Amino acid sequence: MHPDFLIDGTYKSFPPAAQPVRASRIAERGWNVLADDLPYPLAVIRRSALEHNVSWMQDYARRRGIAFAPHGKTTMSPQLFELQLQGGAWGLTFATVYQLAVGVEAGARRAIIANQVVASADLDGLDDLLARHDGLRVWFLLDSLAQLRGIEDWARVRGNRRVFDVLLEVGIPGQRTGLRDAGDALALAQAVQASPSVRLGGIECYEGGLAQCDSAHDAPAVTGLVHRVVEIARACDAQGLLPAQEPILSAGGSALFDLVVPLLQSAGLSRPFLGVLRSGCYVTHDHGHYRRLLSLVEQRGGLQDSLQAALEVWAMVQSVPEPGLALLTCGRRDISHDLELPSVERWAPRGAVSAQAAPASWKIGALNDQHAYLRFDAAQAGPAVGDRVALGISHPCTTFDKWRWLPVVDDAWTLTGAVETRF
């Protein structure tokens, strides 16, 4: 995976006594996680699951006739961006201009900033990226006249004639950004048409905040949002406010992506449009929150062999100070804990070079900055000092941002490559 980068002892969990190595040559070291060649904790990506996920989601979009622009904020990894683009992604999605710059460096030439761009410094940065990269197209979200006036003020002060591409964001009452009212959305679209600083590229929404992991709730809630977006898109279409060439309709997090497909396939506009799905966490999936949500996607769509958990954090048992309690070398600085505590997925006794499923009764009860508290039945055999434990995660975004690099491993836990992150 490229672009290449140098890894050395300044990177967490790189062997401190080892010589620096470029990511492209790390496989030559022959390192294996279960041979204890690297210190713990260690976040790893299983290559087989990663490649499966990239292929599966791209194929999911292709079979439904929609474009795919995976959200880069999940990994912020140039190597994974390149893998997604090579896998057929139409473009990439980001949350900030900084993130966009990392994606452009990795080769993205179409991108959606699924967020409002407000600050003058960010408008400066976006203008500079567009000026330096021929063929780069970027759309960002607009949801108020105040934001529009700010962009026009920036252009006036800078003496800049740049025309930015924007998508109207349709929001959900009580939740994050986006227009709440169809009349306000139409009025903003009309203001965009009259503005010298922006042009309307289409309509956008984000449905993930509606997820309750209950299809009886989620399906009608998302359908309601989809209907609102379609209503606004058709009103803009009727007034000639959408672009003549392929306006964009975009939606999609990693939780309810199947429920927005009707919006992206058949909005009933007077002109051909481009539906763009923006899932992000799919690339490594997880063992908790998204796994449960995906099970409902599978049930609703009759899907099989879908996404696989590719990201794990390995830790070593460093102490068993009392019956029923083992302390692991992994804490809040190393693993996701914003949605729920990690799960215990695999176990390799000290000296073993293969892993087995961990007992279902083993649970992580708490995390400190540098420790995980593994609870087990004191009446049964438990982990011993020097054993290795693989922890599953819930919400990959907040594990990736704790690591500057992550080894990529084969199914025998041998390193085959590495990726970096740019948070």
N, C-alpha and C positions, 0 to 999 in steps of 0.2 A: 504494500500500500504506500502511496506517495501523497503529498510531498514528504521527503525524508527528513529526519531530525536526529540530533545527537542526544543520547541518554547517558547520564552519569550519576555519581553519588549525591548530587544535589536534588535528585528526584526521589521522592518517598518510595520505599520498597524496591529500589534498585540495589543490588548487592553492594554494600559499601566498600568492600575490598576489591571489587572487580574494576577492570579498565573500562573507560567509556566505550560505547558502541552505538553505531547508527542503527535506527530502527530497521532499515533494509537488510541488515546483517545480523540481527539479534538471533535468528534461528541457528546461525552457525555456532553459537555457544552451546547448543544442546541442552539448555536449561529446562528443567521440569519442575512444576509446582510441587508435586508430591515427593520429589527428591530433596526438598528443602533447599533448592538452589537459590531461592530469593527469600528475603525476610518477610515476615508477616506483620500486619495485615497486607493483603494483596488483592486488589480488584482485577478480575480477569474477564475477558470476553471469549466465549466459545465460538470459534470460527464457523462450525457447521450450522449452529443456530442463527448466527448473524447473517450468513449468506442465504439461509432459508427465508428469514424474515424479509430481507430486502427483495428477494425474488417474489415471495408470496404477495406482498402488498402491492408491488408494481403490477403483478398479474391481476390482482383484484381490481385495480383501477382500469387497467387495459380492457378487461372483459366487460366493464360497465361503460366504456366509451368516454371516460373522463381523464383529465390530466392529473398528475400527482406532483406536488411540491412539498416534500417532507420538511417538517419544522426542525431547523438546525439548532435551536436553543437546547434541545434535549442533550446533545452530545458536545456541541461546539468543537468537533473534531474534524480537521481538514481531511484526514484520511477517510473518515466515514462519509463526509460530504462527497468526496470523489467516488467512493464506492456506490453511493446512491445515484449520482449523476450517470456513472457508467452503466448502472443497472436500468436506466431508462427514464429517470425522473425528468419531468418537464422543466423544473426549476427547483429552487429551495425557498423556504420560508424562514423569517427571522423576526425577532422582537425589537431589535435596536439597529441603528446605523453601524455601531461597532461590530455587531455580529455579522451584519451584511458584508462588511469589509473582509472578514475572515472567509466568508463563503465565496466572495468574488476572487480572492486569492486562490481558492481551491478549484476555481473553474466555473462557478455559476455565472450565467449570463441572463437568466430570468429569475426574478425574486419578488416575493411579497413580504413587506414588513407588516406583519399582522398586529399592528399597533399604531397609535397616533405618533406622528413626528411633529414636535412642537418647538423645541429649543432652536435658537438661531445657530448654535454650534453644530447641531445635528443636520440642519438644512445645509449649512456650509459643507459638512462632510459628505452628504449625499450628492450635492452638486459637484464636488470634486471627484467622487467616484464615477459619476456619469460622464464627466468631462474626460477622464483618463482612460476609460474603457469603452471602445467602440462596440456598439451592438448591445450594450447592457441595458436591460429594461427592468425598472423597479416600480412597483405599485405600493403605496402605503395607505393607511386607513384615515378616513376623515369622518368626524361625527358631530361637528358643530360649526356654526358661523364664526364663533370666536377663534377656533383653530384656523379657519380659512382666512380671516382677517389678519391673523398673526403671520401666516405665510406671505400674504400680500405685503404686509409691513416689512418683512424681511427682504422681499424683492425690491421694494422701493428704497430702503436704506442702503442695500448693497448695490443698487443699480443693476440688478441681475434680471435677465429676461428668461431664465430657465422656466419651463413649464413642466411641473411635476405630474406624474400619473397617480391618481388616487382611486380608492374604492370606498364607497359609502358603507359604513359599518352599521348594521342593524343589531341592537342590543336587547338585553333581557331585563325587565324591571327588577330592581333590587340587586342586580349583579354588576358586572364590570362595564367597560366602555361600550358605546354604541347608541345609536338613535332609538328612542323608545316609541316614537309616534310616526306613523306613516306620513302624515301631513308635514311634519318637520323634515322628514327625509326628502320628500319631493321638493320642498322649499330650498333645502340645501343643494340638491341636484341642480335646481334652476340657478342658484347663486354660483355654482361651479361653472356652469355654461357661460356665465357672464364674466368670469374671472380671467385675468391675463396670466395668472400664475399656476393654475392647475387645470387638468382635464380629467373628466370622469371616465374611468376604465371599467366600472361595473359595481357589483353589490357583494358584500361579504357579511358573514356571521360566524359566531363560535357557539356551538351547542353544548360543549363539555360541561359547563356549569349546571346543566339541567340533570346530570346523571345522578341517580339514586340507587343504581344497581337493581332496578325493579322494572321489568319491561312494561308492566301495567301502568306505571307512571311515566317512564322515559319515552315510550313510543308516542303517546298523544302529546306530551310536552314538546318534543322535538318537532312533531308534525305541525303544531301550532306555530312554532318559530319559522319553519319552512314556508308555511302559508303566508306569514307576514312578509318574508323576504320576497316571495313570488309576487305578492300584491304590489310591493314597492317597485320591483323590477319592471313589472308590466306598466305601471303608471309612468315610470321614467321612459320606457319604450314608446308609449303612446304619445308622449310629448317630444320625442326625438332627442332625449337627453343622453341616451346611451351611445357609445361609439358605433359607427357604421360597420366596422370590421371586428367581429368576434369579441363582444363584451364578455367580461369575466363574471361568473357567479362562483363564489368560493365559500367553503365551510370545512369544518372537520378538525376535531381533536383526535385523540386515540381511544376514546371511550365509546362513542355512539356514531361512529363514522358511517355505519350502514344506514342509519335513519335519515341522513341528509342526502343520500344518493338520488332520490327523486328530484330534489331541487337542482342537482348538478346534471341531471339527464334531460329533464323535460319541463322547463319552466313555462313553455308556451309563448315565447317571445316572437316578434315578427322577423327576427334575423337569427342566423346561426350564432350560438354563443359557446364559450369554453367553460366547462365545469372543472373546478380545481379543488382537489382534496388535499388537506394539509396535516395529516397525522404525523406525529413525531416520535412518541415513545415506542411505537411498534418496532423500531430498529433493533432494540435489545429486549423489548417487552419486560415483564417482571414476574414475580412469584406471588403477588398479592392483589393490590387494587385493580390493575389492568387485567390480570388473569381472570378475576371474577367478572369484570365487565365483558371481556372477550367471550366468556362462556355463554353470555346472553346473546351476543352477536352471532355466535355459532348456532344457537338454538333458533334465533329468528330467521337466519339465512340458510340453515341446513349445511353449514360449512364444516369441512373436515381438514385435518392436517394443517391447521392455521399457525398462528404465531407461537414461538418457543422462547422461553426465558434464556437469554444468552449471557447475562451479566451476573456474576457472583463475587462475593468478597470472602476470601479464605483467611482464616485466623487460626492461631495455635492456642491450645489450652496451656495457660501459663501457671495456673494454680487451681487446686481443688481443696479449698481451705476447710470445708465442712461437708458432711454428707448431703447430697442433693444439690450442690452448688459448684459450678466450674466457672472460672474467670477466663475470658478469651481476650486475645490481643487485638481488639477491634472496638472502636467506640464511635461517638457522634462525629468525630472528625473524619471518619472513614466510610460511613455508610448512611443510606437514607433512613430518616426516622420522622419525617414531617407528617406522613400519613399513618404509619403504624410501625411497630418494631419489626426488625428482621425476622425471618423464619430460618429454622435450621434444616438445611436440605441434604447435605452429604457429610460423611464422616470417614476419615482415614486414620486408623490407629498409627501410633508412632512407628516409623520404619516401613510402613506399607506403601506401596507405589500404585495402589489402586484405591478407588473410593467406593463406598457403599451408601445406600440410602440411610439417613439418620433415623433413629427411632422416632415415631410420631409423637411420643410423649416429651421429647426434648424441646424446650421452649426458651426463647430469650425473654427475660422478665424485665430487664432494664438496661440502659446504656449510660456510662459515664463518658467523659471526653475520650478516654483511651481504653475502656474496658466494656465488655459485654457480659452480662450475668446469665449464664446458661443454667436453667433449672431442670433437674431430672429426678426420677423416682429413686430415693436413697436406698430402697429395698432391692433395687436391681443394679446390674452392672452399669456403670456410667463412664464418661470420658476420663482419661488419665492425662497427667502432665505430658506434653509433647505430642499429643494427638492433634490432628488437623480437622477443622470444621469449616464447611462451606455454608455461608449465610446467603439466603435469598433476600431480595429487596422488594419493597413496594414503592413505586415511583422512581424510575431510573434517573430522571433529571437531577435529583439532588444527591445521587451517588457520583455521577460523572463530575459534578463541580467540585468534588473533594480530591480529585486526582489530576495531576499534570500529565500522566501517562498511564496507559493500561496495556498489559500484555494481551496478545491474541493467542489462544491455545487451541490445540487439536483435542480430540476426544480422549486422548491419553494424558492430557494436561501438559504436553510439551509445547514450549513457546515456538510459534511460527511467525510472529510479527509483533507489532506494537502500534498503538495510536496515541496521539497527544491530544490534549484539550486546550482551548484558548479562552477560558472564562475571564 
